[in-house]
């Protein structure tokens, strides 16, 4: 009896592809110097007064508590109020319309479902 042998072909050198490492452009920002919060102008120099700027907010004094409550300008209050009224009205109208549609379409859909399933031999509960 002869012993079987396997002929293995010679090894071929396979060239590999060299993939370079990825690089990225990292952004750099200039250094921002923030002055301290207790910065004062030197003696003899008058600074600009920024406290007189109109912010659009009035303060209402509550006499019992001696407390001032910020109150926005009238234009801001009117805009916010009208937006709230319109959104509530739209929500209530859409809810009522949806309930009416469900009530009106429920019998129609039930009848159509019964007719569709009657011919197929399906039973509904």
Buried (B, 14 or more C-beta within 10 A) or exposed (E): EEEEEEEEEEEEEEEEEEEEEEEEEEEEEEEEEEEEEEEEEEEEEEEEEEEEEEEEEEEEEEEEEEEEEEEBEEEEEEEEEEEEEEEEEEEEEEEEEEEEEEEEEEEEEEEEEEEEEEEEEEEEE
